[in-house]
Structures are given as C-alpha cells and as structure tokens.
Amino acid sequence: MTETKARTTDGLHEIADKGIAQAKVNFDKAKAATDQGTDLFKNSYATAAKGATDYNLKFIEIARANTNTAFDYANAMLGVKSVPEFFELSTTHARKHFETMTAQTKELAALAQKMTTDIAEPLKSGVTKAFNNGIT
C-alpha cells in the first residue's frame, strides 16, 4: 500500500511540476508580449509627437507666408490709381491665393497622412507579430 501511495505522490508531483513549468512558459510569453507592447506604444507616441511637431511647424510656416502675402497685397492696394487696376490686382491676388492655399492644403494633408502611416504601421505589424507568435 505504501508503494501505491509513493507512486500516487510521484504522479501528483509530476503533474504539479508540469503545471508549474507550463505556467512559467505562459508567464514568460505574457511578459514578453507586455514588454513588446510597451515598447511599441512608447515608439508610437514618440512618432506621433514628432509628427505633430512637424505638422505644427509647417502650419506656422504657412501662416507666416500667408500673413506676408496679405501685407504685400495691402501694400500694393495702397498704390492703386484706377478701378481697372484695383480689379486686376484683386483678381491676380485671389487667383494666386487660391493656388497657394490649394498647395498648402495638399502639404498639410500629406504630412497628416505620413504621420498616420508612421504611427499605424508599427502598431499593425506589432500586433500581427504578437498573434503570429502565439502571444494573445
């Protein structure tokens, strides 16, 4: 009877050891996934901050250029001597302003698109990598 108890005890120890080993493997996988996730979000945040800075700097540059253009236009308007000259100056300014505004909008949209891609791509590939490695 003691031999049966010994085998049962040995069997229970073996099951417990296997359970502990599996728990350690799962813990190590979870820790690795958490570390990867933390790094991924930290890098994404840094990328977002840089993208926002670049976008804001471009916006300020555009605002400065538009302000200078407005002052140049106002200065040119002070020199107008006739109604036809007024209309010609106004039409030319409006056309140039529209073209400039269109180009500026495209620049800002391209920066926003780049920033979105730069942030989203590492997140997407990181999540895909985690799922492919069996870390869920």
Contacts in CASP RR format, 6 or more apart in sequence:
PFRMAT RR
TARGET T0000
AUTHOR 0000-0000-0000
METHOD contacts of the structure
MODEL  1
MTETKARTTDGLHEIADKGIAQAKVNFDKAKAATDQGTDLFKNSYATAAK
GATDYNLKFIEIARANTNTAFDYANAMLGVKSVPEFFELSTTHARKHFET
MTAQTKELAALAQKMTTDIAEPLKSGVTKAFNNGIT
29 134 0 8 1.000
29 135 0 8 1.000
30 135 0 8 1.000
32 135 0 8 1.000
33 130 0 8 1.000
33 135 0 8 1.000
36 126 0 8 1.000
36 129 0 8 1.000
36 130 0 8 1.000
36 135 0 8 1.000
37 126 0 8 1.000
37 130 0 8 1.000
40 122 0 8 1.000
40 123 0 8 1.000
40 126 0 8 1.000
43 122 0 8 1.000
44 119 0 8 1.000
44 122 0 8 1.000
44 123 0 8 1.000
47 115 0 8 1.000
47 118 0 8 1.000
47 119 0 8 1.000
47 122 0 8 1.000
48 115 0 8 1.000
48 119 0 8 1.000
51 111 0 8 1.000
51 114 0 8 1.000
51 115 0 8 1.000
51 118 0 8 1.000
52 115 0 8 1.000
54 111 0 8 1.000
54 115 0 8 1.000
55 108 0 8 1.000
55 111 0 8 1.000
55 112 0 8 1.000
55 115 0 8 1.000
58 107 0 8 1.000
58 108 0 8 1.000
58 111 0 8 1.000
59 108 0 8 1.000
62 104 0 8 1.000
62 107 0 8 1.000
62 108 0 8 1.000
65 100 0 8 1.000
65 104 0 8 1.000
66 100 0 8 1.000
66 104 0 8 1.000
69 96 0 8 1.000
69 97 0 8 1.000
69 100 0 8 1.000
73 89 0 8 1.000
73 93 0 8 1.000
76 89 0 8 1.000
76 93 0 8 1.000
77 86 0 8 1.000
77 89 0 8 1.000
80 86 0 8 1.000
80 89 0 8 1.000
130 136 0 8 1.000
END
